[in-house]
Amino acid sequence: MKTRVDWPTKAEPANASGAAALLRVLLLAALLLGGAATALAQERPEAPAWDALTGEQQRVLARFEDRWEEMPAERRRRLANGTERWLEMSPDEREAAQERFTRWRDLGDEQRARIRERYETFRELPPEERERIRRNFERFRDLPEERRQELRERWRSLSPEQRQNIRERMRDRRPPRGR
């Protein structure tokens, strides 16, 4: 929808048409901002109040109850969504998630920042490249622990130039046929 704003011409008195033009601009801005706010509100569901959580969610999030209403809405949404996923996990999946969380918590700030940066880089890759990386990671993960350790040590012993050369060769490699 196109909205037309008529600016005063030189023939119109500046005071009357200037006020009308200003009013039109303000109305246009209100419409545009109101539409943007409505669109944002529709994209993000309202953060749940504590009483709106299920009993199971409240049990998982019990340590947040006292400060729940003071938390930013986005954090409350993420925590509520996270508990839904947590409650759907098997005991083994929960144990693995807890171990990953503990490892993450124990990392230093610089390490976490580096990981976040690498993750963003990964997310920006084309889907085919992300899939290729996932397949390679799965192949590595399926190796016996001794072989993985051997490969890690070999990687650490390389110079930065040698590592970069390997990265470039891997990037230039075409995905295997038939996969």
N, C-alpha and C positions, 0 to 999 in steps of 0.2 A: 504494500500500500504506500503510495507516495503522498506525502503531506507537503502542501505548498505554503510557504511563508511569504506574505506580501510585505516588502519593506517600503517605508514611505518614500514617495518621490519628492522631487524638489518643489513641486506645485502644491503638495499638501502641507498644512501647517505642522511644524515639527512637534509641538506639544501634544496635539490630539492624536496624530498618527503614530508618533513615537511611543506613546503609552500603549496604544493598541498593538503595535508591533512587538513591544516588550511583552505584553500580555500573551500574544500568540506564541512567542518564543518560549515563554515560561510554561504555557500549556503543552506545547510540543515536548519540551524537556520532561515534564511530569508524565506525559503519556509514554514516552520512550523509557524513562526510568521505572515507571510502574510496570510496564511490560517486561522489562528485564528482571525486576524483582519477582514478578509472578512466575516467570520462566525458571528462575533459580529456586523458588519455593517448590515448584513442581518437580524439579530434578532431584532435590534433596528432601527426603521425608523428614518430618519433624523429629527431633531427638526425643527418645522416650523418657517419660517421667519414671521415677523409681516404682511407683505403684502400677505402671503399665507393663513392667517386666513380669515374666512368668516366675513362679516360685523357684523353679530350677535356676533361672538366670539370676535371681536375687541371691540364691545360695552361692553360686559361683562368684558373683560380684560383691559379696557381703562386705569385704574390706573397703569398698567405695561408698557404702550407703550414707555415711555421715556427710560426705562432701559431694554426693551425686548431683544435686541440683545446682551447685556452684561450678561444676565442670563445664568446659565449652561444649556446645551442642555436637560438634563433629566428633569429639572424643567419646561422648556418650553413645553416639551412633556406632562408632567403631567397636566399642566394648560390647554393646548389645549384639551386634552382628558376630563378633568373635565368640561370644558365649553360645550363640546358636550353632556355629561350626563346632565348637568344643563339645557340646552336648550330643552332636551327631557322630563323634569319633568313637572308635573302638578303644578299649583300654590300652592296647599296644600303640595305637596312633596317638593317644593322649600322652603316653610315656615318651614317645619320640618327640612330640611337640614340646613337652616340658624340658627335655634335654637340649633341644635347639634353643629354646628361650634362655635357659641357663647359660649356654655357651655365648649367646648374643649379649646377655647382660654382663658377662665377664670380660667381654672385649673392651679395649680402650676406645676413647672417643675418636681418635684418628682412624683406627681400624674400621669402626662402624661407618664413619664418613666415607672411607674408601670403598667399602662394600656397597653403600647406597649409591655412590657415583657409578660403580661398575654395573649395578643393577639398572640404573637409568640408561646407561649406554646399551645394555642388553635389550631393554624394552624398545629402544629406538631402532634396533636392527630389523631388517625385513623378516617376515615370518619364516621363510625358508632357511635363513641363516640361524635364527633362533632354534629351529627344529634340528638343524645339523649339530649345533652346539649341545643341545639336549641329548641327542643320540650318542655323541662322543662322551659326554659325561656319564651316561648310563653304561657305556662300554667300560669306561675307567672304573666306575663303581662296582661293576661285576667282576673285576679282576681280583685275584687273591690279595689279601692285605700285604703280604710280603712284596708282591710285584708293584703294588701302588706305592709302597714306601720307597722301593728302589727307583721308581720313576720320579717321585718327588725329590729325592736326593740328587738324582741326575740333573733335574731342572734347576735346583738351587746351585749346583756347581757351575752352571753355564754363565758366561758373561752377559751383561745386558744386550750387547750387540747380537750374540748368538740366540738369545731368547727372542729378540725382535725378528731375526731372520726366520726362526721357526714359526712365529706368529704369522708373518707374511706368507710363508709357504702354505700354512694351514688355511689362511684366508683365501688364497688363490686356488686351493684344491677344489675341484668340482665334487659335488656329492656323488657317492657311488650309485651306479645304475641299479634300477630295480628296487629301490627303497622308497 
